[in-house]
Amino acid sequence: MPAAGTHRTMPDGAAALEVPSNRPNFVTRPSYWGPPAATAVFLPPERLKGREASIHAYLDFPSDPEMEYYSRRFAYAYITPARAEPGPFIRLVFRTLALDLPQTFELLHPDHGADAMLRFRTPHDREAAMGRQPFVLDGATVKLMREDETPDVRKVSHDYLVHVALHDYPVEERTKKKIEGNCTALGHLREIDPACFAAPDLATVHVVLQLHDPAEIPHQLRIEYRDGSISVVPVEILSVWHQSHSYDAKGQWRNIA
């Protein structure tokens, strides 16, 4: 990604969206690597106050087929109206209304506000039970939900891309791994300007982030070290655009060139 001021800061054909002004003052990211940066400072109490950004952790996990298979065995049961003993009632529902389905599921401690959590032997068993709904017995309804369908899950789309300049970024934090780690407080990291590695003592770090709302990006990234000192990194938003301009027809990322 070319540095701002010498090359374009967004893809060809992308419409520049408004850069938000009502942004949080700062977000704090703990540093777990080594000693404090040489430029780190101890901020006075009054500088520690202000509107801090909501705590997010934007993480990109590689797909793990085994874990995905395991997670697809679970369902969360919600009973309306509630029953004093949800486990035995769910067993009764399956024996009465779905006796042809496998009865080998386990009943586990509930999560996501459910009355019970069911672990089926296979994802196929779970989907067979999901497809048999609704379950209504003795005036009560049992609703099964997958993990990403439960009422406590807030789904958001990460439709926006933001080209950000991280000014005064400490030399000690200028590795790909450390930049990725610090940017988890800002958004999903999609691109790093290689110039910041070629001239780490001079180049402002330029990154492209993907996130739900550009107004979430704070004016400062504060990297806090174990001794309490802080590297204050001013965060400048250079451009904002819709993510559709940065992915090709196959969903592959296209670098700003």
N, C-alpha and C positions, 0 to 999 in steps of 0.2 A: 504494500500500500504506500503510495508516494506521500511524502510529507506535505502538510498543509502549506499553502503559500507558493509552492513551486509546481504542484500538480493539482488535479481536481480532487475533491474530497468526497465525492459520491459517484455512483455508477452513471454511465451515459443513459439518458432517457428518464432518469429518476426525477420526480418533482420534489423540490426542496420544501419540506414542511416547516411549520413554525418552531423555532427554538423556544422552549418554555422558559419563563422568567421566575415563576413561583416555585423554586426548587429548594429542597432542604439545605441547611447550612453545611452539614458534613455527615460522613459516615465513618465509623471507626472499624478498622480491620486489624486484628492482632497479628503480629509477626512471630512466626515460630522458628525462623531460620537465623541462627547465629546472633552475633552482637548487634547493638543498635547502629544505624547509619551514622556516619561522621557528622552529617548535617542535622541529626535529630535534636530536638529541643524539649525542654520541660515547659509546658504551657501554664501560664498563671490561671488560677481558678476561674476568672471571668471569661477566659478564652475557651474553657471547657463547656460552657453553657451555650445554648442555642438550639435551634430546631434540627434535631438529628434525624436522618433518614430512617425509615422503617427497616428493621433487620431482615434482609433477604440473603439467601445463599443460592446463587445461580450455578448449578452444577450440571455437567454433561457426563453421564455415565455410559460407558460402552455397553452394548447389548450383551447380556449373558443368557444364552438359551436355556441353561439349566435353571437359573433363578426365575426366568420368565415362565417356564413350564410349571415351576412350583407355585408361583403366585396365582396362576390361572386355576388352581385347585380350590381357592377360597371363595366363599360367598358369605354375605352378612344378612342375617334374618331380622326383619322388623315385624313385630306382631301388633296388630291394632284390632280391638283394644288390648292393652298389655295383659299378659298372664303372669301369675305369681311364680310359676315354674315353667319357664319358656322351653327348656331342654326337652322334658318329657312331652310337652305339647307338640313340639316340632316332630318328634319321633312318631307321635300318634297321627299327625297330619300325613306324613309320608306313608305310614302303614295303611291309612284309610284311603288316601287319594292318589297315591303313586306307588302302589305295591310292586308294580312291574319294574320300577327303577331300583338301582342298587341301594341297599340300606346300610352300606358300609361306611358312610361318612362319619367323621368325628365331630363332636360338639366341644368347642373350645371357649376359653374366656372371651367375652365379647369385646369388640373394639368399634370405633367409629360411631358410638352411640347406639349400636345395635342391641337387640335382645339376646342374640347368640351369634357365634361365628362357626361356620361349617367348613370342615376341610374334607373334600371329596378325594377319592383315590386317584382320579385322573381329571384333567380338564374336560374331557368328554362327558364324564359323569356330572360335572357341575353344569355344563351347558344343557344337558338333557333335563336336569331339574329346573333350570331357568326357563326352558321352553315350555314346561308344563304349567306354568303360572297362568292365572292367579290360584292360590291355595286358600279356600274358604271352608272353615269347619267350625261348627258350634258358635256361629256368630262372630268369629274372629278371622282376620285375614293375615296370612303370612306372606310377606314380600321379601324375595331374595334379591340382593344387589351385589354387583361386582365392586371391587375396591374403589375404582375411579367413578362410581355412580352414587356413592353414599352421600347423605345430605350435608355432611361436614366438609366435603371436598369442594373447594372453590376453584373452578376452572377459569383460566385466563389465557388469552392468546398473546403470543409474543410477536406482534405484527410490525414492530418498529426497529429500525436500525439507526444507530447513532455513531457518528465519527467524533471521537473524543480526543482531546489533547491533555495529557497528564504532565503539567509543568513542574519543574523542580523535582522530578522523580529521582530518588536517591540511586547513586551508582550501585550500592550494595544490593539493590532489589532488581537489577536489570538482567535477569535471566528469564527465559521463556517460562519456566516453572513458577518463578516468583511473581511475574506479571500476571500469569493465569490465576494464581492464588489470590492476589490482591483484587483482581477484577471480579471475582465471584461476589463481591459486595456491590457491584455496579450493574452487571448484566451478564448474559452469555457471551463470552469472548469469541469472536468470529475471525479476527484478523489482527496481527501486530505489524506495525511498520518496521521492516528490518533495519532501517537506518538507526534505530535506537541501540542496536547491537554493534553496528559498524563504528559508531562514535558515541559510546555510552557516557562519556563525560560532557557531551555537548547537546545531544539530540533530545528534544522533548519526545516523550513516548506517545505515539499515536496508535490508537486501537479502534476497532469497530465492535460495538456491542449490540446485542439483540435483546429486547426486553418488552414488557407490556406497556409501559408508560414512560416516555422520556422525562417527564416531570419528576420521576423518582430519582434521577441522577443528581447527587448533591453538588454543591459548589466546591467542596473539598473532600479528598480522600485522606483520612488520617491513619497512618500506619503506626500502630502502637507496639513498642518493644517491651520486653519483660521487666525492664527497670523503670517503666513508666514514661520514658521519653517518647516523643512522637515525631514522625516525619509528616509535615503538612504538604500535601500535594494538591495545588489548585486544579480543578477539573473544568475545562472549557469545552462546551459543546460547539462543534464547528458546523455540523449539518445533521439533519434528520430526514429520513425517507422511509417509504414503505418497503417491507422485506421482499415483496414480489419482484423488485428490480435486482435483487442480488442472488436469486436462485434460478437455475436453468429449468428446462422442461422436465428434467429427471430429478429435480430437487437437490441438485448439487450446488454447493456454494461457488460463487464467482468473485474472485478477488478484485478489488479496485486496482486497475492497472493504468 
